[in-house]
């Protein structure tokens, strides 16, 4: 098991500074937002390698109301543009030396479907199936992320994530579970692991208020039990944010310095409670 952290939670802090801090803090890797027009991936890869920090993968870049980034859009032309943009993100994963791309089946922030019952789901499945050609060609895993109902109208629970992966039906398409979203949508923090089974590829973690683990009310014991039940041994990726308005934007003004404290607290918790607890169970 390895520990990583999402770069997008650091907001406008320069990526070079973020990479340096993450490596110094002791994380195994970093998951970088796949903003393909913002970064020089070759430079980022060289910096990470010089610091012996793995780039575990990229967080898919998609946001509502940009319909041309929506894989579940009602417009076939917009879906075609979204697929093309995600193909560029897959290429970026390969260029930066990552292994996976996190994919939200519908644009983040889109909370109402555009089609009749089930149409958005079908549009998204078709879009992801189109992405599998590029993913297979470059040996990149597409990781479907269930989001809570306030961030997505499509795939919200672990069971829905597993169903979506089953319908895409391709070996390069897996899924993730996120403790923050699970706390809102799933009946508990253990059964989604059984729903996911061998489809589970990575984990995202944050507490109930999306802050550092221990600053909310989630009991992570069932989450750890779920990990044990499916023998998960992949990347656990921190995705906590500092408090402030607008849940879709990480920049929280004067609170941003807290992100460094949260990153340190999360890693200490994971090292103590995840790796140690799980290793003792075998």
VOTI-147850 format. One record per atom (N, C-alpha, C, CB): residue in one letter; x, y, z. Coordinates in steps of 0.1 Angstrom, whole numbers, plus 5000, padded with zeros to 4 digits. Each point is the difference from the previous one (the first is absolute). Glycine has a CB too. Layout:
// VOTI-147850
aXYZ...
END
This chain:
// VOTI-147850
x500849885000x499250125000x500950125000x498149885012x501550224980x500750134999x499150125002x501649894984x499050225020x499250125003x500350114991x499949935024x499150134971x500150114990x499150125005x500649844981x499450275011x499250115004x499650084987x501150025023x497750034976x499650074988x500550155000x497949865000x502750174989x500650134999x499050114999x501949904988x496950075006x499050114998x499550065013x499349894980x500950045031x499550055013x501050115005x499049785006x502150244988x500950115004x499750134992x501849835005x497250174987x499550124994x501150064991x498550045019x501750094982x500950074991x501450005005x498250154995x502149775015x501449985004x500849944988x499349985025x501850074971x500749954988x500249855002x501150224996x498849714993x500149855000x501449965004x498349984982x502750105014x501449975004x500250005015x500850094978x498650015029x500050015014x499349895007x500250254998x498649714996x499249895005x500749875000x498050124993x502649854995x500849884998x501149995011x499450004975x501350115026x501150005010x499549975014x501350174985x497649905019x499549985013x499549855002x499350245001x500049714989x499549865001x501149905002x498050074986x503149955006x501149915002x500750015013x500350024975x499950105030x500750035012x499149945012x501150214990x497649805009x499149955011x500149855001x498550204996x501849734993x500149865001x499049914993x501050055021x498250024971x499149924991x500749924990x498350185004x501149714992x500649924989x499850064987x499649805014x499250274984x499750054987x499150125001x500349774991x499450284997x499150124999x499049974988x501750165010x497149884992x499049994989x499750144995x499049795009x501450244978x499950134995x498850024991x502550015001x496950115001x498950044991x500450004985x499050135019x500249804973x500449994986x499650124992x499749755002x500750375002x499850124993x501050014988x499150125021x500649824968x501049974990x500650134994x498949794995x500450325006x500450134994x500850085010x498149994984x502049975028x500650085011x501549965003x497750035009x502649844988x501349955005x500949954989x498849935020x502550084983x501049934991x500349875007x501050224992x498449675003x500149875006x501449945001x497749964992x503150084998x501449955001x500750065011x500049974975x499850165028x500750065011x499549955013x500350204987x498449785014x499449945013x500649865002x497950144997x502249784993x500549875002x501450005005x498549924982x502350165012x501550015004x500150055014x500650054977x498650045027x500150055014x499649895010x499450234992x499549705005x499549895009x501149895001x497650054994x502949924994x501149895000x501250045008x499249934978x501250205021x501150055008x499849995015x500650154981x498149865023x499749995014x499549865004x499350244999x500849674992x499649865003x498549995004x502449955006x496850134987x498650015003x499349944988x500250205015x498949704987x499249944989x498950094996x500649775008x499150244980x498750064996x499049894998x501150204988x498149785022x499149885000x499150004988x500249995025x499350134972x499050014989x499650144999x499249775002x499850264989x499450134999x498550005003x501750054982x497950075024x498650025003x499450064987x500450035025x498549904970x499450054987x499550145002x499449774995x500850314994x499750145000x498650024993x502450075000x496649955008x498650024994x499250085010x500249784987x499150325008x499250085010x498850064993x502050045013x496949964993x498850064996x500150155003x498649795004x500950304987x499149974988x500749994987x498350125012x503049844987x500649974988x499549884993x502150125009x497049894982x499349884994x500949924991x497950135002x503249944994x501049934991x500949915008x499850194984x500149805029x500849915009x499049905006x501750185004x497149814992x499049915006x499849884992x498950205009x501649694996x499949874993x498549954999x502349945008x496850125000x498649965000x499150114994x500549855020x500050234971x499350114995x498949964990x502050145003x496949934997x498949974990x500450024986x498450065018x502650034980x500550034986x501049904996x499550245003x500349694986x501049914995x501350074996x498249854992x501750275003x501250084997x500850035012x498850104980x500549945031x500750035013x500749885005x498350185005x501049704994x500649885005x501249964992x497849925008x502250114979x501249974992x501150095004x498549944981x501350195022x501050095005x500549955014x499050194987x500149775021x500449955013x500949884999x497950095010x501849824982x500849884998x501450044995x498049864995x502050234995x501350054995x500950065011x498950044977x500450045032x500850065011x500549905010x498650204997x500649705006x500549895009x501149924993x497749995011x502249994976x501149934994x501350085002x498449914983x501650225016x501250085003x500449985014x499350174983x499849825026x500449975014x500649875002x498150145007x501549764986x500649865000x501450014995x497849894997x502450194992x501450024995x500950075010x499050014977x500450085031x500850075010x500449915011x498750214995x500449695009x500449905010x501249934996x497649985007x502449974980x501149934995x501350085000x498449874985x501550265011x501150094999x500650035013x499050104980x500249915030x500550035014x500449885008x498650205000x501249684994x500449875006x499149955011x502250084996x496549965003x499049955009x499449874995x499450245006x499749715002x499449874997x498550004997x501849905014x497550214991x498650004999x499550144998x499849805014x498950214981x499350134999x498749985007x501150064978x498650035031x498750005007x498950064990x501150015023x497849924975x499050044991x498750025007x501249894981x498250235019x498650025004x499149984989x500750165018x498349754983x499149964988x499250124995x499949785009x499950325000x499350124996x500850125005x497849895000x502150234994x500850115004x499750035015x500050094977x501149945030x499950035015x499250135002x502249885004x496750115004x499150115002x498750004993x502050135004x497949774987x498849984992x499049915009x501250024977x497850045029x499249935009x498649974995x501250125018x498649904970x498749964994x500249944986x498850185013x500649714984x500149934987x499550094989x499949785011x500650204977x499550074988x499049924992x502250125000x497949755001x499149924991x498949945008x501949954986x497449965007x499049925006x500649905010x498450034980x500849895027x500549915009x501049904994x497850025012x503449984994x501149914996x500850044988x498649835008x501050284985x500750044988x501450065004x497950054989x502250035021x501350055004x501049895003x498950205009x500649694998x500949895003x500549934987x498749975021x500450014970x500349944987x501050084992x497849894999x502050245001x501050094993x501449995006x498150164994x501949845019x501349995007x500749874998x499150165017x500249734984x500649874998x500649994986x498349905015x500950154975x500550014986x501350084999x497649974991x502450155016x501250084999x501249935006x498550205001x501349745011x501249935006x500449884991x499250075023x499949864971x500449894991x500850064989x497949875006x501850254989x500850064989x501550035005x497950094990x502249945023x501350045006x500949875002x498950195011x500549694989x500849895003x501049964990x498149925012x501750134976x500949974989x501350075003x498249984983x501850155021x501250085003x500649945013x499050214989x500149765021x500549945012x500849874998x498150115012x501449814980x500649874997x501350024993x497849885000x502250214990x501250034992x501150055008x498550054981x501250035029x501150065009x500249935013x499550224989x499749685013x500149925013x499750095012x501649844989x497350235010x499550095011x498749955005x501250204991x498649795022x498749965006x499150125002x501249805012x497650184984x498950105002x499349975013x499750044975x500350055035x499449975013x498850085002x502349955009x496549984991x498750075001x499850045015x499149874981x500550265021x499950055013x498550035003x502350104999x497149835011x498750045005x500050135008x499349755000x499850344997x500050135007x498650015007x501650114984x498349975027x498850015007x499050084991x501249995022x497550004982x498950064992x500150154998x498649825008x502150255001x500250144999x501150044990x499250025023x501549884972x501150034990x499749934987x501650035019x497549874981x499849934987x498649945000x502449944999x497050054990x498649944998x500149854995x499150234996x502149725003x500149874993x500549885009x500550144980x500749865023x500649885008x500350065014x501049884979x498250085031x500150055013x500549905011x498250154994x501549725004x500349905010x501149904995x497750035010x502849905000x501049894996x499349904991x501250045021x497649924982x499349904991x499750064986x498949915021x500850224978x499850054987x501350014992x498150135009x503049904998x501350004994x500449864994x500750185016x499049724992x500349864996x499149974988x500649935023x498150114977x499149974989x500550074987x498149985016x502450154986x500550074988x501249934994x499150225010x501849744998x501249934995x499649874993x501450105019x497749834987x499549884993x499450024987x499549915022x499850204976x499350034987x501150054990x497950065012x503150014992x501150044991x500749874995x500350235011x499949684999x500549874996x501350004993x497749924999x503450145007x501350004994x501049995012x499250144980x501949785018x501049985010x500750125005x500249774991x499850345001x500750125003x499150105008x501649964980x497250005023x499150085007x499749945014x499050084978x501450005032x499849965014x499250115008x502249864999x497950145014x499350105007x500750045013x497949914991x501750195016x500550045013x498950025010x502050114989x498349895023x499150035011x500650125008x499149765001x500050335003x500550125007x499250015013x500550124978x500249885033x499350005013x499150125002x502049885009x498350244985x499250115002x498649984993x502150155001x498049814986x498749974993x499349885005x501150104980x499649805025x499449885006x499250045012x501849854991x498750245017x499450045012x498650074998x502350035010x497650034978x498750064996x499149914994x501250214997x499349704994x499149924991x499849855004x500750164982x500349785023x500049865002x499449965014x502049984985x497449905017x499449975013x501049985011x498249894987x503050085009x501149995010x501350014992x498649855016x502550144991x501450014994x500749874997x500250225012x499049674990x500649874997x499449934988x500549985025x498250024974x499449924989x500450054986x498149965016x502250174982x500450044986x501249934995x499050225005x501949735005x501249934996x499649864994x501350125018x497749824987x499549884995x499350024986x499749915023x499650204975x499550034987x501150024990x498050115011x503049964993x501150024991x500949884997x500050235008x500349695002x500849884998x501350034993x497949875000x502450054990x501250014992x500050124990x500349765003x498550314997x500050124991x500650125007x497949914990x502450085023x500550115008x501550024996x498449965019x502050174978x501350034995x500850095010x499249974976x500150135028x500650105010x498950045010x501750084983x498849995027x499150065010x500350155002x499849785012x499150294990x500250145004x499550015014x499650094977x501050005031x499650015014x500050155005x501049785004x498050255003x499850125008x498949985010x500750144980x499249945030x499049985011x498750064995x501850015018x497249984991x498650034996x499850144995x499349835017x501550264988x500050144996x501050034989x499250065023x501449844971x501050014990x501350065005x498150024983x502049995030x501350045006x500949885003x498850215009x502349824998x500949895003x499349905009x501950164998x498549715000x499549895008x500250035015x500549834981x498450165026x500150035015x499350135003x502149875001x497750224988x499350135002x498549994997x502250114995x497349775002x498649984998x499549895009x500250084976x498749865020x499449895009x500049864994x498650185008x502249804981x500049864994x500849915009x499850104977x499649785026x500849895006x500649924989x498450005021x502950004978x500649934989x500249855002x501250224995x498449735016x500249865003x499349914989x500150055025x498649984972x499449924989x500750024986x497850025013x502750094985x500750034987x501349915000x499150244999x501649755012x501249925000x499649854999x501150175014x497749794992x499549874999x499749964986x499150015023x500350094970x499749984985x501349984992x498050145003x503049935000x501349984994x500549865002x500650245003x499349715009x500549875003x499249904993x500750075022x498049954977x499149904994x500349974985x498250075016x502350034977x500249994986x501549994997x497950124995x502949885016x501549994998x500550114992x499949765002x499650365000x500450124992x501550035004x497650094998x503249944992x501450035002x500550114990x500449775010x498750324987x500450104990x500250145006x498749884984x501150225009x500350145005x498850055008x501550044980x498850015032x499050085008x500350154998x499749815017x499450264977x500350144996x499250105008x500449924977x500350175030x499450105008x499350114991x501749955019x497150084984x499350114993x499250085009x499849854980x500850215030x499450095010x500250144996x500249835018x498950264987x500150144996x499950085013x499049964978x501550165021x499950105012x498650065000x502550055000x497049995011x498650065001x499950134992x499749895022x499150134973x499750124993x498949984990x502450075003x497250044990x498949994990x500349934987x499150205010x499949764983x500149944986x500849875001x500050234990x499249665011x500749875001x500749954988x498249955016x501550124973x500749964987x501350084997x497749944991x502650155018x501250084999x500949985012x498850174985x502449795014x500849975012x500650135006x500549784991x499550335002x500750125005x499150065011x501150044977x499449975035x499250055011x500750125007x499149775004x501650314989x500650125005x500949985011x498050114993x501849965018x500949995011x500149875007x499550245003x499649674994x500049865006x500949914993x497750045007x502950004982x500749904991x501349945007x499150134981x501449945028x501249955007x499749875008x500950235002x497849755001x499549885008x500249884991x498450145013x501749874974x500149884991x501349925004x498750124982x502349965022x501349935003x499849925013x501350184989x498049885021x499749935012x499249874998x500250225013x498749804979x499149894996x500849894994x498150164997x502849874993x500849904993x500849925010x500150144979x500649935030x500849935010x499149915010x501750194999x497249865005x499149935009x499549874993x499350215012x500349814976x499549884992x501049894999x498550164987x502749885009x501149904998x500349935013x500950134982x499149945029x500349945013x498949905004x501250215007x497549834990x498949915003x500049874991x498650205007x501749824980x500149884991x501149915004x499150144982x502049915021x501249925004x499749925013x501550164988x497849905021x499849945013x498849904999x500950205011x498049844983x498749925000x499749924988x499250185015x501449854974x499749924988x501149894998x498850204989x502449855009x501049904996x500349915012x501050164984x499149895028x500349925012x498849905003x501550185009x497349874991x498949925004x499849894990x498950205010x501249834977x499849904989x501149905000x498850174987x502549875015x501149905000x499949915012x501450174989x498049875022x499949925012x498949894998x500850195014x498349834976x498949914999x500449884992x498450195001x502749804993x500449894991x501149925007x499450134979
END
